[in-house]
Structures are given as structure tokens and as C-alpha cells.
């Protein structure tokens, strides 16, 4: 357990710490797979929500050494590494982030280190 004297950032409140911890734990858990047909009990059509874009995971999830595996996409997408404008077929299985991974550049490795 962490004692009050072991804090690395004294300006972080307990509420901030709990919020960051909860967000990190929510992103690390396994994805739930729905089975069966979708429910038809809600006849009202829902409006489609426009998303601003995908947000990158917290630093804790991105830098943890567990289950970051490259998987291949069918479509070519833009690399999400901050210093890269290339396109790639590779995506991190855990983070769901598209990153370059080839003999010339390895954004996948630098993104997770």
C-alpha cells in the first residue's frame, strides 16, 4: 500500500488519483462480446453521435508491458504516432491504435516505450 509520504506528486488529490485509477482499470479489462440478436424492445431510433476522434489511452495503459500485440488490418490507415505521417496495416491489439511496423521504421515499439 502507498503511504502519504510515498506520493510522487504532492499536488494530486485523492479524487484525481481515484479518477485516473478507475479510467486505467476500465481500459485494461477484457472486452465483452455480445451474443444473439439485438433487442427490438426500443422502437425509438437513436440519433447517431458524432465522435471527435479516437483518444489515446492513458500513459499507464500505453506503457504497461502486457498484451500489446501487432495485428493486421484489411485496410491501410494513418499511423497515430505523433512524429509519423505514414500509413500502415498494423494495429495494436490492446490499444486499438494504428502504428507503423516495418523494416524502415518501428512506431509500434517507440509508442509503447
N, C-alpha and C positions, 0 to 999 in steps of 0.2 A: 504494500500500500504506500501511497505517496503521502508524505507528511507535509505540513505547511512550509517547513524550512527547505524542502526539496524542490520547490517550484522553480521552473526555469524562467518564467515570465511573470513577474510580480504584478503587472498591470492587468492580467487576465482574471476576470471574476469567475466565481464558481458557475454562474449561469452560462457564461461564454464557454467554459470548459465542457459543461454538460451538453451544450448545443453541438459543439464540434464533435464530441464523442458519439452522440446519437447519430449525427449525419454519417460519420465514418462507419459505424456499426451497421447502419441501414444499407450502405452500399456494398459491404463485404459479404452479406448473406447470400444464399443461393437464390436463383430466380425461380419463381413459382410458375409451373406450367399448367394452364387451364385445360380441362378435358371436357368433351361433349359439345353440344350445340349451344350457341349463345341464348340467353334468356330473352323471351319475347314479351315479358310482363310489363315492360316500359314502352308504351306506344308512342310517346313523345320523342320526336327526333332531337338529338342533341346537336348543338352547333359545334362545328369543328374549331378547335382552339389553335390559333397560330402561335407557333413557338418561335422564340427569338433565335434559338440555335442551341446546339448541344454544349453544355457546360462541362469543363474538365473536372475530373474527380479531385477530391482534396489531396493534398500533398501526402498525407499518411497512406491513403489507398494506392496512390500512384507509385510511391517509393517502397511499398512493402514487397518482400521477395516471394510472395505466394501466388501461384496460378496465373502468371502473366505469360500467355502463350500466343504466338502469332497464328492467325487463321487466315485463309484466303477467301476473298470476296469474288463474286462473279463480275461485279462492275468495278471499274477503276475510279478511285476517289482522290480528293486532295489530301495531302499529308497535313496533319494537325500540329506538327512540331512547330514551335514559334519561329525558328530560323530557317524553315524549309517551305518552298513553294511547289515542290514536286507532286506527282500523282503516283498512287500505289494501289495494289490489290490487297495489301496486308492490313489486318486489323488486330488489335489486342483483344483477346477473348474476354478478359476480365473487365477492362476499362471501356471497351467498345469505342476505341479511338483509332482512326486510320493513321498509320505511320509507315514511312519508307523502310524497307529492309531488302537491300541488295548488295552486290559486291562493291559498289561505289560509295554508298552512304548507308548508315545504320541509325536512323532516327528512333527506331524501336528501342534500342539499347540506351541511347542518350536520354530519351524521355523518361525511362524508368530508373535512371541512376542519378 
